[in-house]
Amino acid sequence: MARLLADRPTDTLTIGDMARQLGHSHGAVRNAALTLVRRGEADQSGSGQPEFRANAKTAAAARTAVISPPGTHAPRAQPATARTATPAAATPRQTGPIRRTGGQLYHPRELADLPDVEALNRLRDADVPVLLYGPPGTGKTSLVEAAFPDLLTVAGDGDTEVSDLIGGYTQADSGGYVFQYGPLVTAMTEGRALLIDDATLISPKVLAALYPAMDGRRQIQVKAHKGETIKAEPGFYVVAGHNPGVHGAVLTEALSSRFSVQIQIGTDYDLALALRIDARVVRVARHLAHQVELGELGWAPQLRELLSYQKTEAVLGTKAALANLVGIAPMEDRDAVADAVTKAVGIKKIAPLTLGKQLPSSATRQPPSTSSAHRGRSR
């Protein structure tokens, strides 16, 4: 990797560029490039698709064989007929937080005796599509962003159309129309990861446009653009998110069958404590989550809501943050949430955060009279 960059000191190369030239898997190249950047032996740029170029230390790195610290890379997937099984438990663990593209930290969790980000990279190298499912706010998107720095995302909903995946015509500055490729085509041609978030909110007819890219064909036909055939480059990978409890979310058999591995994602309440979120509120969240599991309740605060509570508490204080926590609960579960919060914190009554009476304007606030001020001084 270092030699490739050092030999082309004026070029910026994408992960797909380097994977094609080196003949290695997309995941192995990606992790090697990021390792060079962490060591200061290469530079990274690009807000979306990461690009890499040599710096003053790259040539020296190319001349030195370096063994990466444990857990800094995912092994390249071998052909299934020649693969040598290695016990997952013997794999060194990566436990430190990972900085996502947007700057936020992600704290890896355990998945099949591996750090979750490493497990996802192995699945990507083996081209095994993954479906992540669980309540909103549990960290599904965060995990995928941490695992795949080259990620493209489609936010699904009931209005998502085929053109949102493949692309469509848009008006150019010259007044004519040009075809602009969508994220699916970009991910295929550049060998990038693609997250279909809230995939089960998208119409099955729309999702059908994705399936030929995921099966053995690994290609799609863009009927709207002269019937053009788009073939997937090595490294192209699809992962999807599913929120089972969201109204309108339907996991069809056609969609489910495309994802060989399906992983349930729940909130890590121990992480919430480690992030110094009020322990009383975390206990409430655990209790409510248990009620959800028993079918007695439909909602419980997830990590997203707990982090929001922490930020609100820092700005508005504990009472307002607790009131807001009650207020964001669905109406049918609000009383149960309020009761749980009340018992945990010992406040008699907690109602949703609500505007109170109007404050007096500055014009109606009368300064104390001179005589009153004088009497005060006399005392």
SVG drawing of the C-alpha trace seen along z (x, -y; Angstrom):
<svg xmlns="http://www.w3.org/2000/svg" viewBox="-53 -59 66 85">
<polyline fill="none" stroke="black" stroke-width="0.4" points="0.0,0.0 2.7,-2.5 4.7,-1.6 1.7,-2.3 1.2,-5.7 4.9,-6.5 5.2,-5.7 2.4,-8.2 3.2,-11.1 1.0,-13.6 -2.1,-11.4 -5.0,-11.0 -6.4,-7.4 -9.7,-6.0 -10.0,-2.7 -11.4,-1.3 -8.5,-2.5 -6.0,-0.9 -7.9,2.4 -8.0,2.7 -4.3,2.0 -3.1,4.2 -5.5,7.1 -6.5,7.3 -9.9,7.2 -11.6,3.9 -11.8,4.4 -8.1,5.2 -7.1,2.2 -9.4,-0.1 -8.0,1.0 -4.4,0.8 -4.9,-2.7 -6.5,-3.8 -3.6,-2.3 -1.1,-4.4 -3.1,-7.5 -3.3,-6.7 0.5,-6.4 1.0,-9.6 2.5,-7.8 -0.2,-8.9 -2.8,-11.7 -6.6,-11.3 -9.0,-13.7 -12.6,-13.7 -15.8,-14.3 -17.7,-11.5 -15.5,-8.9 -12.1,-8.9 -9.1,-9.6 -5.4,-8.9 -2.1,-10.3 1.5,-10.1 3.2,-12.4 6.8,-12.9 6.7,-9.7 5.2,-7.4 8.4,-6.5 10.1,-5.4 7.1,-3.3 7.3,-1.6 10.8,-0.4 10.0,0.9 8.0,4.0 5.6,3.2 3.3,5.6 0.0,3.9 -1.2,3.9 -3.8,6.6 -7.3,5.7 -6.4,2.9 -7.4,4.8 -9.8,7.4 -8.3,10.4 -8.9,10.8 -11.6,13.3 -10.2,16.5 -12.1,18.6 -14.6,20.8 -13.0,24.0 -9.6,23.0 -10.5,21.2 -8.8,22.2 -11.1,21.9 -9.7,19.9 -11.5,19.8 -13.1,16.4 -12.4,16.4 -8.7,16.4 -8.8,13.2 -7.3,10.2 -10.0,7.7 -10.3,4.0 -12.0,2.3 -11.1,-1.3 -13.6,-3.9 -13.6,-4.5 -14.0,-8.0 -16.7,-8.1 -16.6,-10.2 -18.7,-13.0 -16.3,-13.1 -18.4,-11.2 -17.0,-8.3 -18.3,-4.8 -17.7,-2.3 -17.4,1.3 -19.5,4.0 -19.2,7.8 -20.6,9.8 -19.8,13.5 -16.7,13.2 -15.4,10.4 -15.6,6.6 -18.7,5.7 -16.9,3.5 -14.4,6.3 -17.2,8.8 -18.9,6.5 -15.7,6.1 -15.2,9.9 -18.8,10.3 -18.1,7.6 -15.0,9.3 -17.0,12.5 -19.8,10.6 -22.4,11.7 -25.2,9.0 -26.3,8.0 -29.6,6.8 -29.5,4.9 -32.8,4.7 -33.9,3.1 -35.7,0.1 -34.7,-3.4 -31.8,-5.0 -29.9,-1.8 -26.9,-2.6 -27.5,-0.6 -26.4,-3.5 -23.5,-4.4 -22.1,-0.8 -22.2,-0.8 -20.6,-4.2 -17.8,-3.1 -17.2,0.1 -17.2,-1.4 -15.6,-4.9 -16.5,-4.8 -20.2,-4.4 -23.1,-5.9 -26.6,-6.0 -30.1,-6.0 -32.7,-7.1 -35.7,-5.0 -39.4,-5.9 -42.7,-5.4 -41.9,-8.0 -38.6,-6.5 -38.6,-5.8 -36.4,-3.8 -34.7,-7.1 -33.6,-7.7 -31.5,-4.5 -30.5,-4.5 -30.7,-8.1 -32.7,-10.2 -32.6,-13.2 -32.0,-16.6 -31.8,-20.0 -28.3,-21.3 -27.2,-24.9 -27.3,-25.0 -31.0,-24.4 -30.9,-20.8 -31.3,-17.6 -28.6,-15.2 -28.8,-11.9 -27.5,-12.0 -26.5,-8.6 -27.9,-7.7 -26.1,-6.2 -26.6,-2.6 -24.9,-3.2 -22.1,-5.2 -21.5,-2.5 -21.4,0.2 -19.0,-1.6 -16.7,-2.8 -16.7,0.4 -18.3,-1.2 -20.6,-0.2 -24.2,-1.1 -26.6,-1.4 -30.3,-1.2 -31.6,-2.7 -35.2,-1.9 -35.3,0.4 -38.6,2.0 -40.4,-1.4 -39.5,-1.3 -42.0,0.2 -41.0,3.8 -41.3,2.7 -38.6,0.1 -36.4,2.5 -36.6,4.9 -34.3,2.6 -31.6,3.4 -31.7,7.2 -29.9,7.9 -26.9,6.0 -26.9,8.3 -27.1,11.7 -24.8,13.6 -25.4,11.2 -23.9,8.2 -25.3,5.8 -28.3,3.7 -29.8,2.2 -30.6,-1.5 -33.7,-1.5 -34.1,-5.3 -30.6,-5.8 -30.5,-4.0 -30.8,-0.6 -27.2,-1.0 -25.8,2.0 -23.9,1.2 -21.6,3.8 -20.5,3.9 -16.8,3.4 -15.0,5.4 -15.9,4.0 -19.5,3.1 -21.5,4.2 -25.1,3.7 -26.2,3.5 -29.8,2.6 -31.5,1.3 -34.9,2.4 -37.0,0.9 -39.6,3.6 -41.7,1.4 -42.1,-1.5 -45.5,-1.9 -45.5,-0.8 -42.2,1.3 -42.8,4.6 -40.0,7.1 -41.0,9.1 -39.7,12.6 -38.1,11.2 -36.1,8.7 -35.3,11.0 -34.0,13.7 -31.4,11.3 -29.7,10.8 -28.0,14.0 -27.0,12.6 -29.5,10.7 -28.3,9.0 -30.4,7.7 -29.2,4.4 -30.3,3.2 -29.2,0.4 -26.0,1.0 -27.1,-0.4 -23.6,0.4 -22.2,-2.0 -24.8,-4.6 -23.4,-4.4 -19.8,-4.6 -20.8,-7.8 -21.9,-9.2 -25.5,-9.5 -27.5,-9.8 -27.6,-6.3 -31.2,-6.8 -32.4,-7.5 -30.5,-4.5 -32.2,-2.3 -35.5,-3.7 -34.6,-2.9 -33.6,0.7 -36.9,1.2 -39.0,-0.1 -37.0,2.0 -37.8,5.1 -41.5,4.2 -41.3,3.8 -39.8,7.3 -42.7,8.7 -45.2,7.0 -46.5,4.7 -45.2,1.5 -44.5,0.3 -41.6,-2.2 -38.4,-2.6 -35.7,-5.2 -32.8,-3.9 -29.2,-5.2 -30.2,-8.1 -32.8,-9.4 -30.4,-8.9 -27.7,-10.9 -30.3,-13.6 -31.3,-13.6 -27.7,-14.2 -27.4,-17.2 -30.7,-18.6 -29.8,-18.2 -26.6,-20.1 -28.5,-23.0 -31.8,-23.2 -31.3,-21.2 -32.5,-17.9 -36.1,-18.6 -36.6,-19.9 -34.6,-17.0 -36.8,-14.5 -40.0,-16.3 -38.7,-16.2 -38.0,-12.4 -41.6,-11.9 -42.8,-14.2 -41.0,-12.3 -42.6,-9.0 -45.6,-7.9 -48.9,-9.1 -50.1,-5.6 -47.0,-4.9 -46.5,-8.3 -48.2,-7.6 -46.1,-4.5 -42.9,-6.3 -43.9,-9.2 -44.6,-6.8 -41.3,-5.0 -39.3,-8.3 -41.2,-9.6 -40.4,-6.6 -36.7,-6.6 -35.9,-10.2 -38.3,-10.9 -40.1,-13.8 -43.8,-13.9 -45.1,-14.7 -43.4,-14.9 -45.3,-16.2 -44.1,-16.7 -42.0,-19.8 -44.6,-22.6 -44.6,-26.3 -45.8,-28.2 -47.4,-31.6 -46.2,-34.6 -43.3,-36.4 -43.7,-40.2 -42.0,-42.3 -39.2,-44.7 -41.6,-47.6 -43.9,-46.4 -41.1,-45.8 -41.1,-48.9 -37.8,-49.9 -38.2,-50.5 -39.2,-54.1 -36.7,-56.5 -38.6,-56.7 -38.6,-52.9 -35.0,-52.7 -34.3,-55.4 -36.3,-53.6 -34.3,-50.4 -31.1,-52.3 -32.4,-53.9 -33.0,-50.5"/>
</svg>
